[in-house]
């Protein structure tokens, strides 16, 4: 089994994956936190991002920076 590089996803990662702006990444993370009923300072995991956006984990892991 391939080991995941990182557990949390950041706006810069979303920018790289989607090709949109970093501000869009912050907005999307805010929407995911609201959807998952998380507090503003709680992290969003790669798995949660994958489930919310419908992007497969293996595609996300190709773009995640170390």
PDBQT receptor file of N, H, CA, C and O in Angstrom, charges set to zero:
ATOM      1  N   UNK A   1       0.837  -1.181   0.000  1.00  0.00    +0.000 N 
ATOM      2  CA  UNK A   1       0.000   0.000   0.000  1.00  0.00    +0.000 C 
ATOM      3  C   UNK A   1       0.884   1.246   0.000  1.00  0.00    +0.000 C 
ATOM      4  O   UNK A   1       1.838   1.345   0.771  1.00  0.00    +0.000 OA
ATOM      5  N   UNK A   2       0.555   2.180  -0.864  1.00  0.00    +0.000 N 
ATOM      6  H   UNK A   2      -0.220   2.099  -1.491  1.00  0.00    +0.000 HD
ATOM      7  CA  UNK A   2       1.331   3.407  -0.970  1.00  0.00    +0.000 C 
ATOM      8  C   UNK A   2       0.985   4.338   0.186  1.00  0.00    +0.000 C 
ATOM      9  O   UNK A   2      -0.188   4.559   0.486  1.00  0.00    +0.000 OA
ATOM     10  N   UNK A   3       1.999   4.873   0.823  1.00  0.00    +0.000 N 
ATOM     11  H   UNK A   3       2.952   4.693   0.579  1.00  0.00    +0.000 HD
ATOM     12  CA  UNK A   3       1.806   5.748   1.968  1.00  0.00    +0.000 C 
ATOM     13  C   UNK A   3       1.436   7.154   1.507  1.00  0.00    +0.000 C 
ATOM     14  O   UNK A   3       2.036   7.692   0.577  1.00  0.00    +0.000 OA
ATOM     15  N   UNK A   4       0.454   7.732   2.161  1.00  0.00    +0.000 N 
ATOM     16  H   UNK A   4      -0.033   7.295   2.917  1.00  0.00    +0.000 HD
ATOM     17  CA  UNK A   4       0.017   9.084   1.838  1.00  0.00    +0.000 C 
ATOM     18  C   UNK A   4       1.072  10.092   2.288  1.00  0.00    +0.000 C 
ATOM     19  O   UNK A   4       1.655   9.943   3.362  1.00  0.00    +0.000 OA
ATOM     20  N   UNK A   5       1.318  11.110   1.476  1.00  0.00    +0.000 N 
ATOM     21  H   UNK A   5       0.844  11.230   0.603  1.00  0.00    +0.000 HD
ATOM     22  CA  UNK A   5       2.365  12.076   1.773  1.00  0.00    +0.000 C 
ATOM     23  C   UNK A   5       2.006  13.001   2.929  1.00  0.00    +0.000 C 
ATOM     24  O   UNK A   5       2.848  13.295   3.778  1.00  0.00    +0.000 OA
ATOM     25  N   UNK A   6       0.751  13.460   2.964  1.00  0.00    +0.000 N 
ATOM     26  H   UNK A   6       0.067  13.220   2.275  1.00  0.00    +0.000 HD
ATOM     27  CA  UNK A   6       0.313  14.390   3.992  1.00  0.00    +0.000 C 
ATOM     28  C   UNK A   6      -1.144  14.117   4.314  1.00  0.00    +0.000 C 
ATOM     29  O   UNK A   6      -1.878  13.596   3.475  1.00  0.00    +0.000 OA
ATOM     30  N   UNK A   7      -1.565  14.460   5.509  1.00  0.00    +0.000 N 
ATOM     31  H   UNK A   7      -0.968  14.883   6.190  1.00  0.00    +0.000 HD
ATOM     32  CA  UNK A   7      -2.939  14.221   5.913  1.00  0.00    +0.000 C 
ATOM     33  C   UNK A   7      -3.829  15.427   5.637  1.00  0.00    +0.000 C 
ATOM     34  O   UNK A   7      -4.982  15.261   5.238  1.00  0.00    +0.000 OA
ATOM     35  N   UNK A   8      -3.321  16.619   5.839  1.00  0.00    +0.000 N 
ATOM     36  H   UNK A   8      -2.384  16.753   6.162  1.00  0.00    +0.000 HD
ATOM     37  CA  UNK A   8      -4.117  17.844   5.689  1.00  0.00    +0.000 C 
ATOM     38  C   UNK A   8      -3.896  18.459   4.319  1.00  0.00    +0.000 C 
ATOM     39  O   UNK A   8      -2.847  18.288   3.698  1.00  0.00    +0.000 OA
ATOM     40  N   UNK A   9      -4.913  19.180   3.866  1.00  0.00    +0.000 N 
ATOM     41  H   UNK A   9      -5.765  19.318   4.370  1.00  0.00    +0.000 HD
ATOM     42  CA  UNK A   9      -4.810  19.870   2.583  1.00  0.00    +0.000 C 
ATOM     43  C   UNK A   9      -4.880  21.370   2.833  1.00  0.00    +0.000 C 
ATOM     44  O   UNK A   9      -5.590  21.828   3.729  1.00  0.00    +0.000 OA
ATOM     45  N   UNK A  10      -4.144  22.122   2.042  1.00  0.00    +0.000 N 
ATOM     46  H   UNK A  10      -3.567  21.750   1.315  1.00  0.00    +0.000 HD
ATOM     47  CA  UNK A  10      -4.026  23.565   2.222  1.00  0.00    +0.000 C 
ATOM     48  C   UNK A  10      -4.473  24.287   0.952  1.00  0.00    +0.000 C 
ATOM     49  O   UNK A  10      -4.548  23.675  -0.114  1.00  0.00    +0.000 OA
ATOM     50  N   UNK A  11      -4.770  25.580   1.057  1.00  0.00    +0.000 N 
ATOM     51  H   UNK A  11      -4.709  26.077   1.923  1.00  0.00    +0.000 HD
ATOM     52  CA  UNK A  11      -5.224  26.333  -0.120  1.00  0.00    +0.000 C 
ATOM     53  C   UNK A  11      -4.262  26.264  -1.311  1.00  0.00    +0.000 C 
ATOM     54  O   UNK A  11      -4.702  26.225  -2.460  1.00  0.00    +0.000 OA
ATOM     55  N   UNK A  12      -2.977  26.249  -1.047  1.00  0.00    +0.000 N 
ATOM     56  H   UNK A  12      -2.619  26.280  -0.114  1.00  0.00    +0.000 HD
ATOM     57  CA  UNK A  12      -1.989  26.160  -2.133  1.00  0.00    +0.000 C 
ATOM     58  C   UNK A  12      -2.112  24.828  -2.873  1.00  0.00    +0.000 C 
ATOM     59  O   UNK A  12      -1.945  24.776  -4.091  1.00  0.00    +0.000 OA
ATOM     60  N   UNK A  13      -2.402  23.758  -2.143  1.00  0.00    +0.000 N 
ATOM     61  H   UNK A  13      -2.538  23.800  -1.153  1.00  0.00    +0.000 HD
ATOM     62  CA  UNK A  13      -2.613  22.458  -2.776  1.00  0.00    +0.000 C 
ATOM     63  C   UNK A  13      -3.826  22.506  -3.697  1.00  0.00    +0.000 C 
ATOM     64  O   UNK A  13      -3.787  21.998  -4.818  1.00  0.00    +0.000 OA
ATOM     65  N   UNK A  14      -4.901  23.120  -3.215  1.00  0.00    +0.000 N 
ATOM     66  H   UNK A  14      -4.933  23.533  -2.305  1.00  0.00    +0.000 HD
ATOM     67  CA  UNK A  14      -6.126  23.235  -4.012  1.00  0.00    +0.000 C 
ATOM     68  C   UNK A  14      -5.861  24.065  -5.258  1.00  0.00    +0.000 C 
ATOM     69  O   UNK A  14      -6.386  23.765  -6.331  1.00  0.00    +0.000 OA
ATOM     70  N   UNK A  15      -5.050  25.108  -5.122  1.00  0.00    +0.000 N 
ATOM     71  H   UNK A  15      -4.624  25.352  -4.251  1.00  0.00    +0.000 HD
ATOM     72  CA  UNK A  15      -4.679  25.936  -6.274  1.00  0.00    +0.000 C 
ATOM     73  C   UNK A  15      -3.964  25.087  -7.324  1.00  0.00    +0.000 C 
ATOM     74  O   UNK A  15      -4.258  25.197  -8.514  1.00  0.00    +0.000 OA
ATOM     75  N   UNK A  16      -3.048  24.258  -6.900  1.00  0.00    +0.000 N 
ATOM     76  H   UNK A  16      -2.809  24.168  -5.933  1.00  0.00    +0.000 HD
ATOM     77  CA  UNK A  16      -2.285  23.425  -7.821  1.00  0.00    +0.000 C 
ATOM     78  C   UNK A  16      -3.176  22.369  -8.478  1.00  0.00    +0.000 C 
ATOM     79  O   UNK A  16      -3.059  22.114  -9.677  1.00  0.00    +0.000 OA
ATOM     80  N   UNK A  17      -4.065  21.758  -7.694  1.00  0.00    +0.000 N 
ATOM     81  H   UNK A  17      -4.160  21.965  -6.720  1.00  0.00    +0.000 HD
ATOM     82  CA  UNK A  17      -4.931  20.697  -8.202  1.00  0.00    +0.000 C 
ATOM     83  C   UNK A  17      -5.966  21.242  -9.186  1.00  0.00    +0.000 C 
ATOM     84  O   UNK A  17      -6.178  20.658 -10.249  1.00  0.00    +0.000 OA
ATOM     85  N   UNK A  18      -6.609  22.354  -8.838  1.00  0.00    +0.000 N 
ATOM     86  H   UNK A  18      -6.437  22.827  -7.974  1.00  0.00    +0.000 HD
ATOM     87  CA  UNK A  18      -7.725  22.863  -9.640  1.00  0.00    +0.000 C 
ATOM     88  C   UNK A  18      -7.319  23.888 -10.690  1.00  0.00    +0.000 C 
ATOM     89  O   UNK A  18      -8.045  24.095 -11.663  1.00  0.00    +0.000 OA
ATOM     90  N   UNK A  19      -6.177  24.528 -10.510  1.00  0.00    +0.000 N 
ATOM     91  H   UNK A  19      -5.587  24.360  -9.720  1.00  0.00    +0.000 HD
ATOM     92  CA  UNK A  19      -5.771  25.582 -11.418  1.00  0.00    +0.000 C 
ATOM     93  C   UNK A  19      -6.451  26.907 -11.122  1.00  0.00    +0.000 C 
ATOM     94  O   UNK A  19      -6.321  27.858 -11.893  1.00  0.00    +0.000 OA
ATOM     95  N   UNK A  20      -7.167  26.976 -10.021  1.00  0.00    +0.000 N 
ATOM     96  H   UNK A  20      -7.272  26.203  -9.395  1.00  0.00    +0.000 HD
ATOM     97  CA  UNK A  20      -7.846  28.204  -9.609  1.00  0.00    +0.000 C 
ATOM     98  C   UNK A  20      -6.925  28.975  -8.662  1.00  0.00    +0.000 C 
ATOM     99  O   UNK A  20      -5.799  28.548  -8.409  1.00  0.00    +0.000 OA
ATOM    100  N   UNK A  21      -7.397  30.100  -8.143  1.00  0.00    +0.000 N 
ATOM    101  H   UNK A  21      -8.313  30.447  -8.349  1.00  0.00    +0.000 HD
ATOM    102  CA  UNK A  21      -6.573  30.942  -7.284  1.00  0.00    +0.000 C 
ATOM    103  C   UNK A  21      -6.474  30.371  -5.869  1.00  0.00    +0.000 C 
ATOM    104  O   UNK A  21      -7.257  29.509  -5.469  1.00  0.00    +0.000 OA
ATOM    105  N   UNK A  22      -5.493  30.875  -5.129  1.00  0.00    +0.000 N 
ATOM    106  H   UNK A  22      -4.857  31.575  -5.454  1.00  0.00    +0.000 HD
ATOM    107  CA  UNK A  22      -5.349  30.448  -3.731  1.00  0.00    +0.000 C 
ATOM    108  C   UNK A  22      -6.535  30.931  -2.903  1.00  0.00    +0.000 C 
ATOM    109  O   UNK A  22      -6.948  30.266  -1.952  1.00  0.00    +0.000 OA
ATOM    110  N   UNK A  23      -7.072  32.071  -3.261  1.00  0.00    +0.000 N 
ATOM    111  H   UNK A  23      -6.737  32.611  -4.033  1.00  0.00    +0.000 HD
ATOM    112  CA  UNK A  23      -8.262  32.580  -2.570  1.00  0.00    +0.000 C 
ATOM    113  C   UNK A  23      -9.444  31.624  -2.750  1.00  0.00    +0.000 C 
ATOM    114  O   UNK A  23     -10.214  31.413  -1.813  1.00  0.00    +0.000 OA
ATOM    115  N   UNK A  24      -9.593  31.053  -3.929  1.00  0.00    +0.000 N 
ATOM    116  H   UNK A  24      -8.968  31.224  -4.690  1.00  0.00    +0.000 HD
ATOM    117  CA  UNK A  24     -10.627  30.057  -4.163  1.00  0.00    +0.000 C 
ATOM    118  C   UNK A  24     -10.398  28.849  -3.252  1.00  0.00    +0.000 C 
ATOM    119  O   UNK A  24     -11.350  28.279  -2.721  1.00  0.00    +0.000 OA
ATOM    120  N   UNK A  25      -9.132  28.463  -3.076  1.00  0.00    +0.000 N 
ATOM    121  H   UNK A  25      -8.358  28.927  -3.508  1.00  0.00    +0.000 HD
ATOM    122  CA  UNK A  25      -8.806  27.349  -2.190  1.00  0.00    +0.000 C 
ATOM    123  C   UNK A  25      -9.233  27.625  -0.760  1.00  0.00    +0.000 C 
ATOM    124  O   UNK A  25      -9.759  26.737  -0.088  1.00  0.00    +0.000 OA
ATOM    125  N   UNK A  26      -9.013  28.851  -0.284  1.00  0.00    +0.000 N 
ATOM    126  H   UNK A  26      -8.586  29.572  -0.829  1.00  0.00    +0.000 HD
ATOM    127  CA  UNK A  26      -9.448  29.220   1.072  1.00  0.00    +0.000 C 
ATOM    128  C   UNK A  26     -10.965  29.177   1.183  1.00  0.00    +0.000 C 
ATOM    129  O   UNK A  26     -11.511  28.709   2.182  1.00  0.00    +0.000 OA
ATOM    130  N   UNK A  27     -11.641  29.668   0.148  1.00  0.00    +0.000 N 
ATOM    131  H   UNK A  27     -11.198  30.048  -0.663  1.00  0.00    +0.000 HD
ATOM    132  CA  UNK A  27     -13.108  29.668   0.138  1.00  0.00    +0.000 C 
ATOM    133  C   UNK A  27     -13.648  28.234   0.149  1.00  0.00    +0.000 C 
ATOM    134  O   UNK A  27     -14.592  27.926   0.877  1.00  0.00    +0.000 OA
ATOM    135  N   UNK A  28     -13.053  27.376  -0.651  1.00  0.00    +0.000 N 
ATOM    136  H   UNK A  28     -12.287  27.626  -1.243  1.00  0.00    +0.000 HD
ATOM    137  CA  UNK A  28     -13.494  25.988  -0.720  1.00  0.00    +0.000 C 
ATOM    138  C   UNK A  28     -13.275  25.273   0.613  1.00  0.00    +0.000 C 
ATOM    139  O   UNK A  28     -14.135  24.512   1.056  1.00  0.00    +0.000 OA
ATOM    140  N   UNK A  29     -12.131  25.512   1.253  1.00  0.00    +0.000 N 
ATOM    141  H   UNK A  29     -11.432  26.131   0.893  1.00  0.00    +0.000 HD
ATOM    142  CA  UNK A  29     -11.888  24.905   2.565  1.00  0.00    +0.000 C 
ATOM    143  C   UNK A  29     -12.901  25.403   3.588  1.00  0.00    +0.000 C 
ATOM    144  O   UNK A  29     -13.352  24.637   4.440  1.00  0.00    +0.000 OA
ATOM    145  N   UNK A  30     -13.255  26.669   3.511  1.00  0.00    +0.000 N 
ATOM    146  H   UNK A  30     -12.889  27.291   2.820  1.00  0.00    +0.000 HD
ATOM    147  CA  UNK A  30     -14.275  27.222   4.413  1.00  0.00    +0.000 C 
ATOM    148  C   UNK A  30     -15.626  26.524   4.189  1.00  0.00    +0.000 C 
ATOM    149  O   UNK A  30     -16.322  26.193   5.149  1.00  0.00    +0.000 OA
ATOM    150  N   UNK A  31     -15.991  26.306   2.924  1.00  0.00    +0.000 N 
ATOM    151  H   UNK A  31     -15.426  26.575   2.144  1.00  0.00    +0.000 HD
ATOM    152  CA  UNK A  31     -17.238  25.612   2.598  1.00  0.00    +0.000 C 
ATOM    153  C   UNK A  31     -17.225  24.171   3.110  1.00  0.00    +0.000 C 
ATOM    154  O   UNK A  31     -18.230  23.686   3.629  1.00  0.00    +0.000 OA
ATOM    155  N   UNK A  32     -16.098  23.495   2.964  1.00  0.00    +0.000 N 
ATOM    156  H   UNK A  32     -15.281  23.890   2.542  1.00  0.00    +0.000 HD
ATOM    157  CA  UNK A  32     -15.982  22.112   3.433  1.00  0.00    +0.000 C 
ATOM    158  C   UNK A  32     -16.122  22.063   4.948  1.00  0.00    +0.000 C 
ATOM    159  O   UNK A  32     -16.804  21.185   5.477  1.00  0.00    +0.000 OA
ATOM    160  N   UNK A  33     -15.481  23.001   5.658  1.00  0.00    +0.000 N 
ATOM    161  H   UNK A  33     -14.927  23.714   5.228  1.00  0.00    +0.000 HD
ATOM    162  CA  UNK A  33     -15.600  23.043   7.125  1.00  0.00    +0.000 C 
ATOM    163  C   UNK A  33     -17.050  23.246   7.552  1.00  0.00    +0.000 C 
ATOM    164  O   UNK A  33     -17.518  22.596   8.488  1.00  0.00    +0.000 OA
ATOM    165  N   UNK A  34     -17.763  24.143   6.875  1.00  0.00    +0.000 N 
ATOM    166  H   UNK A  34     -17.383  24.671   6.115  1.00  0.00    +0.000 HD
ATOM    167  CA  UNK A  34     -19.176  24.364   7.192  1.00  0.00    +0.000 C 
ATOM    168  C   UNK A  34     -19.992  23.106   6.932  1.00  0.00    +0.000 C 
ATOM    169  O   UNK A  34     -20.836  22.730   7.744  1.00  0.00    +0.000 OA
ATOM    170  N   UNK A  35     -19.742  22.460   5.808  1.00  0.00    +0.000 N 
ATOM    171  H   UNK A  35     -19.056  22.766   5.147  1.00  0.00    +0.000 HD
ATOM    172  CA  UNK A  35     -20.456  21.243   5.437  1.00  0.00    +0.000 C 
ATOM    173  C   UNK A  35     -20.228  20.128   6.453  1.00  0.00    +0.000 C 
ATOM    174  O   UNK A  35     -21.148  19.383   6.788  1.00  0.00    +0.000 OA
ATOM    175  N   UNK A  36     -18.988  20.022   6.943  1.00  0.00    +0.000 N 
ATOM    176  H   UNK A  36     -18.240  20.627   6.671  1.00  0.00    +0.000 HD
ATOM    177  CA  UNK A  36     -18.630  18.963   7.896  1.00  0.00    +0.000 C 
ATOM    178  C   UNK A  36     -18.839  19.382   9.346  1.00  0.00    +0.000 C 
ATOM    179  O   UNK A  36     -18.535  18.620  10.265  1.00  0.00    +0.000 OA
ATOM    180  N   UNK A  37     -19.358  20.595   9.554  1.00  0.00    +0.000 N 
ATOM    181  H   UNK A  37     -19.604  21.213   8.808  1.00  0.00    +0.000 HD
ATOM    182  CA  UNK A  37     -19.606  21.132  10.889  1.00  0.00    +0.000 C 
ATOM    183  C   UNK A  37     -18.324  21.171  11.727  1.00  0.00    +0.000 C 
ATOM    184  O   UNK A  37     -18.314  20.767  12.890  1.00  0.00    +0.000 OA
ATOM    185  N   UNK A  38     -17.246  21.664  11.112  1.00  0.00    +0.000 N 
ATOM    186  H   UNK A  38     -17.254  21.992  10.168  1.00  0.00    +0.000 HD
ATOM    187  CA  UNK A  38     -15.973  21.823  11.804  1.00  0.00    +0.000 C 
ATOM    188  C   UNK A  38     -15.813  23.269  12.235  1.00  0.00    +0.000 C 
ATOM    189  O   UNK A  38     -16.443  24.170  11.682  1.00  0.00    +0.000 OA
ATOM    190  N   UNK A  39     -14.974  23.476  13.219  1.00  0.00    +0.000 N 
ATOM    191  H   UNK A  39     -14.462  22.744  13.669  1.00  0.00    +0.000 HD
ATOM    192  CA  UNK A  39     -14.665  24.833  13.658  1.00  0.00    +0.000 C 
ATOM    193  C   UNK A  39     -13.696  25.473  12.663  1.00  0.00    +0.000 C 
ATOM    194  O   UNK A  39     -12.997  24.765  11.938  1.00  0.00    +0.000 OA
ATOM    195  N   UNK A  40     -13.651  26.811  12.622  1.00  0.00    +0.000 N 
ATOM    196  H   UNK A  40     -14.219  27.387  13.211  1.00  0.00    +0.000 HD
ATOM    197  CA  UNK A  40     -12.824  27.496  11.620  1.00  0.00    +0.000 C 
ATOM    198  C   UNK A  40     -11.342  27.118  11.638  1.00  0.00    +0.000 C 
ATOM    199  O   UNK A  40     -10.693  27.168  10.594  1.00  0.00    +0.000 OA
ATOM    200  N   UNK A  41     -10.804  26.752  12.768  1.00  0.00    +0.000 N 
ATOM    201  H   UNK A  41     -11.332  26.712  13.616  1.00  0.00    +0.000 HD
ATOM    202  CA  UNK A  41      -9.364  26.441  12.847  1.00  0.00    +0.000 C 
ATOM    203  C   UNK A  41      -9.056  24.949  12.727  1.00  0.00    +0.000 C 
ATOM    204  O   UNK A  41      -7.895  24.552  12.833  1.00  0.00    +0.000 OA
ATOM    205  N   UNK A  42     -10.069  24.126  12.510  1.00  0.00    +0.000 N 
ATOM    206  H   UNK A  42     -11.011  24.448  12.424  1.00  0.00    +0.000 HD
ATOM    207  CA  UNK A  42      -9.810  22.695  12.351  1.00  0.00    +0.000 C 
ATOM    208  C   UNK A  42      -9.345  22.410  10.924  1.00  0.00    +0.000 C 
ATOM    209  O   UNK A  42      -9.768  23.068   9.974  1.00  0.00    +0.000 OA
ATOM    210  N   UNK A  43      -8.483  21.436  10.800  1.00  0.00    +0.000 N 
ATOM    211  H   UNK A  43      -8.139  20.901  11.572  1.00  0.00    +0.000 HD
ATOM    212  CA  UNK A  43      -7.933  21.072   9.501  1.00  0.00    +0.000 C 
ATOM    213  C   UNK A  43      -8.928  20.259   8.685  1.00  0.00    +0.000 C 
ATOM    214  O   UNK A  43      -9.810  19.599   9.234  1.00  0.00    +0.000 OA
ATOM    215  N   UNK A  44      -8.773  20.318   7.371  1.00  0.00    +0.000 N 
ATOM    216  H   UNK A  44      -8.057  20.855   6.925  1.00  0.00    +0.000 HD
ATOM    217  CA  UNK A  44      -9.525  19.477   6.450  1.00  0.00    +0.000 C 
ATOM    218  C   UNK A  44      -8.549  18.438   5.925  1.00  0.00    +0.000 C 
ATOM    219  O   UNK A  44      -7.465  18.780   5.453  1.00  0.00    +0.000 OA
ATOM    220  N   UNK A  45      -8.929  17.171   6.007  1.00  0.00    +0.000 N 
ATOM    221  H   UNK A  45      -9.810  16.892   6.391  1.00  0.00    +0.000 HD
ATOM    222  CA  UNK A  45      -8.036  16.108   5.555  1.00  0.00    +0.000 C 
ATOM    223  C   UNK A  45      -8.163  15.917   4.049  1.00  0.00    +0.000 C 
ATOM    224  O   UNK A  45      -9.120  16.368   3.420  1.00  0.00    +0.000 OA
ATOM    225  N   UNK A  46      -7.183  15.245   3.501  1.00  0.00    +0.000 N 
ATOM    226  H   UNK A  46      -6.405  14.879   4.011  1.00  0.00    +0.000 HD
ATOM    227  CA  UNK A  46      -7.187  14.936   2.078  1.00  0.00    +0.000 C 
ATOM    228  C   UNK A  46      -8.400  14.064   1.750  1.00  0.00    +0.000 C 
ATOM    229  O   UNK A  46      -9.028  14.242   0.707  1.00  0.00    +0.000 OA
ATOM    230  N   UNK A  47      -8.728  13.128   2.633  1.00  0.00    +0.000 N 
ATOM    231  H   UNK A  47      -8.218  12.983   3.481  1.00  0.00    +0.000 HD
ATOM    232  CA  UNK A  47      -9.886  12.254   2.410  1.00  0.00    +0.000 C 
ATOM    233  C   UNK A  47     -11.184  13.056   2.389  1.00  0.00    +0.000 C 
ATOM    234  O   UNK A  47     -12.041  12.819   1.537  1.00  0.00    +0.000 OA
ATOM    235  N   UNK A  48     -11.338  13.995   3.309  1.00  0.00    +0.000 N 
ATOM    236  H   UNK A  48     -10.642  14.187   4.001  1.00  0.00    +0.000 HD
ATOM    237  CA  UNK A  48     -12.540  14.832   3.348  1.00  0.00    +0.000 C 
ATOM    238  C   UNK A  48     -12.642  15.680   2.086  1.00  0.00    +0.000 C 
ATOM    239  O   UNK A  48     -13.724  15.825   1.517  1.00  0.00    +0.000 OA
ATOM    240  N   UNK A  49     -11.519  16.239   1.651  1.00  0.00    +0.000 N 
ATOM    241  H   UNK A  49     -10.640  16.122   2.114  1.00  0.00    +0.000 HD
ATOM    242  CA  UNK A  49     -11.493  17.026   0.418  1.00  0.00    +0.000 C 
ATOM    243  C   UNK A  49     -11.889  16.168  -0.772  1.00  0.00    +0.000 C 
ATOM    244  O   UNK A  49     -12.657  16.603  -1.630  1.00  0.00    +0.000 OA
ATOM    245  N   UNK A  50     -11.372  14.963  -0.823  1.00  0.00    +0.000 N 
ATOM    246  H   UNK A  50     -10.748  14.610  -0.126  1.00  0.00    +0.000 HD
ATOM    247  CA  UNK A  50     -11.678  14.044  -1.913  1.00  0.00    +0.000 C 
ATOM    248  C   UNK A  50     -13.166  13.710  -1.951  1.00  0.00    +0.000 C 
ATOM    249  O   UNK A  50     -13.781  13.731  -3.017  1.00  0.00    +0.000 OA
ATOM    250  N   UNK A  51     -13.734  13.408  -0.812  1.00  0.00    +0.000 N 
ATOM    251  H   UNK A  51     -13.234  13.390   0.054  1.00  0.00    +0.000 HD
ATOM    252  CA  UNK A  51     -15.153  13.071  -0.743  1.00  0.00    +0.000 C 
ATOM    253  C   UNK A  51     -16.020  14.257  -1.139  1.00  0.00    +0.000 C 
ATOM    254  O   UNK A  51     -17.006  14.089  -1.857  1.00  0.00    +0.000 OA
ATOM    255  N   UNK A  52     -15.670  15.446  -0.684  1.00  0.00    +0.000 N 
ATOM    256  H   UNK A  52     -14.869  15.583  -0.101  1.00  0.00    +0.000 HD
ATOM    257  CA  UNK A  52     -16.466  16.641  -0.964  1.00  0.00    +0.000 C 
ATOM    258  C   UNK A  52     -16.414  17.022  -2.445  1.00  0.00    +0.000 C 
ATOM    259  O   UNK A  52     -17.437  17.368  -3.036  1.00  0.00    +0.000 OA
ATOM    260  N   UNK A  53     -15.227  16.957  -3.039  1.00  0.00    +0.000 N 
ATOM    261  H   UNK A  53     -14.396  16.676  -2.560  1.00  0.00    +0.000 HD
ATOM    262  CA  UNK A  53     -15.076  17.420  -4.424  1.00  0.00    +0.000 C 
ATOM    263  C   UNK A  53     -15.304  16.317  -5.455  1.00  0.00    +0.000 C 
ATOM    264  O   UNK A  53     -15.577  16.605  -6.620  1.00  0.00    +0.000 OA
ATOM    265  N   UNK A  54     -15.195  15.059  -5.035  1.00  0.00    +0.000 N 
ATOM    266  H   UNK A  54     -14.974  14.825  -4.088  1.00  0.00    +0.000 HD
ATOM    267  CA  UNK A  54     -15.341  13.954  -5.976  1.00  0.00    +0.000 C 
ATOM    268  C   UNK A  54     -14.072  13.645  -6.748  1.00  0.00    +0.000 C 
ATOM    269  O   UNK A  54     -14.092  12.840  -7.678  1.00  0.00    +0.000 OA
ATOM    270  N   UNK A  55     -12.968  14.277  -6.372  1.00  0.00    +0.000 N 
ATOM    271  H   UNK A  55     -12.952  14.931  -5.617  1.00  0.00    +0.000 HD
ATOM    272  CA  UNK A  55     -11.680  14.001  -7.011  1.00  0.00    +0.000 C 
ATOM    273  C   UNK A  55     -11.062  12.786  -6.315  1.00  0.00    +0.000 C 
ATOM    274  O   UNK A  55     -11.004  12.738  -5.086  1.00  0.00    +0.000 OA
ATOM    275  N   UNK A  56     -10.609  11.821  -7.083  1.00  0.00    +0.000 N 
ATOM    276  H   UNK A  56     -10.656  11.860  -8.081  1.00  0.00    +0.000 HD
ATOM    277  CA  UNK A  56     -10.062  10.594  -6.518  1.00  0.00    +0.000 C 
ATOM    278  C   UNK A  56      -8.774  10.870  -5.734  1.00  0.00    +0.000 C 
ATOM    279  O   UNK A  56      -7.995  11.761  -6.072  1.00  0.00    +0.000 OA
ATOM    280  N   UNK A  57      -8.578  10.075  -4.676  1.00  0.00    +0.000 N 
ATOM    281  H   UNK A  57      -9.211   9.351  -4.401  1.00  0.00    +0.000 HD
ATOM    282  CA  UNK A  57      -7.411  10.246  -3.802  1.00  0.00    +0.000 C 
ATOM    283  C   UNK A  57      -6.091  10.116  -4.556  1.00  0.00    +0.000 C 
ATOM    284  O   UNK A  57      -5.156  10.876  -4.306  1.00  0.00    +0.000 OA
ATOM    285  N   UNK A  58      -6.012   9.158  -5.477  1.00  0.00    +0.000 N 
ATOM    286  H   UNK A  58      -6.773   8.541  -5.680  1.00  0.00    +0.000 HD
ATOM    287  CA  UNK A  58      -4.737   8.971  -6.183  1.00  0.00    +0.000 C 
ATOM    288  C   UNK A  58      -4.389  10.187  -7.048  1.00  0.00    +0.000 C 
ATOM    289  O   UNK A  58      -3.211  10.498  -7.229  1.00  0.00    +0.000 OA
ATOM    290  N   UNK A  59      -5.396  10.869  -7.579  1.00  0.00    +0.000 N 
ATOM    291  H   UNK A  59      -6.352  10.616  -7.432  1.00  0.00    +0.000 HD
ATOM    292  CA  UNK A  59      -5.136  12.088  -8.351  1.00  0.00    +0.000 C 
ATOM    293  C   UNK A  59      -4.643  13.201  -7.431  1.00  0.00    +0.000 C 
ATOM    294  O   UNK A  59      -3.693  13.912  -7.761  1.00  0.00    +0.000 OA
ATOM    295  N   UNK A  60      -5.290  13.348  -6.277  1.00  0.00    +0.000 N 
ATOM    296  H   UNK A  60      -6.061  12.771  -6.009  1.00  0.00    +0.000 HD
ATOM    297  CA  UNK A  60      -4.882  14.370  -5.308  1.00  0.00    +0.000 C 
ATOM    298  C   UNK A  60      -3.459  14.116  -4.840  1.00  0.00    +0.000 C 
ATOM    299  O   UNK A  60      -2.656  15.045  -4.758  1.00  0.00    +0.000 OA
ATOM    300  N   UNK A  61      -3.143  12.870  -4.533  1.00  0.00    +0.000 N 
ATOM    301  H   UNK A  61      -3.795  12.115  -4.599  1.00  0.00    +0.000 HD
ATOM    302  CA  UNK A  61      -1.810  12.535  -4.022  1.00  0.00    +0.000 C 
ATOM    303  C   UNK A  61      -0.708  12.797  -5.035  1.00  0.00    +0.000 C 
ATOM    304  O   UNK A  61       0.444  12.995  -4.647  1.00  0.00    +0.000 OA
ATOM    305  N   UNK A  62      -1.030  12.802  -6.327  1.00  0.00    +0.000 N 
ATOM    306  H   UNK A  62      -1.965  12.641  -6.643  1.00  0.00    +0.000 HD
ATOM    307  CA  UNK A  62      -0.028  13.135  -7.348  1.00  0.00    +0.000 C 
ATOM    308  C   UNK A  62       0.389  14.599  -7.248  1.00  0.00    +0.000 C 
ATOM    309  O   UNK A  62       1.520  14.948  -7.586  1.00  0.00    +0.000 OA
ATOM    310  N   UNK A  63      -0.522  15.456  -6.785  1.00  0.00    +0.000 N 
ATOM    311  H   UNK A  63      -1.441  15.172  -6.511  1.00  0.00    +0.000 HD
ATOM    312  CA  UNK A  63      -0.265  16.898  -6.739  1.00  0.00    +0.000 C 
ATOM    313  C   UNK A  63       0.206  17.404  -5.382  1.00  0.00    +0.000 C 
ATOM    314  O   UNK A  63       0.768  18.496  -5.296  1.00  0.00    +0.000 OA
ATOM    315  N   UNK A  64      -0.012  16.634  -4.326  1.00  0.00    +0.000 N 
ATOM    316  H   UNK A  64      -0.468  15.747  -4.396  1.00  0.00    +0.000 HD
ATOM    317  CA  UNK A  64       0.333  17.085  -2.979  1.00  0.00    +0.000 C 
ATOM    318  C   UNK A  64       1.846  17.262  -2.875  1.00  0.00    +0.000 C 
ATOM    319  O   UNK A  64       2.622  16.384  -3.254  1.00  0.00    +0.000 OA
ATOM    320  N   UNK A  65       2.243  18.426  -2.349  1.00  0.00    +0.000 N 
ATOM    321  H   UNK A  65       1.613  19.138  -2.041  1.00  0.00    +0.000 HD
ATOM    322  CA  UNK A  65       3.663  18.710  -2.153  1.00  0.00    +0.000 C 
ATOM    323  C   UNK A  65       4.142  18.104  -0.849  1.00  0.00    +0.000 C 
ATOM    324  O   UNK A  65       3.368  17.977   0.099  1.00  0.00    +0.000 OA
ATOM    325  N   UNK A  66       5.405  17.732  -0.794  1.00  0.00    +0.000 N 
ATOM    326  H   UNK A  66       6.034  17.835  -1.564  1.00  0.00    +0.000 HD
ATOM    327  CA  UNK A  66       5.977  17.187   0.453  1.00  0.00    +0.000 C 
ATOM    328  C   UNK A  66       6.289  18.291   1.422  1.00  0.00    +0.000 C 
ATOM    329  O   UNK A  66       6.775  18.028   2.522  1.00  0.00    +0.000 OA
TER     330      UNK A  66
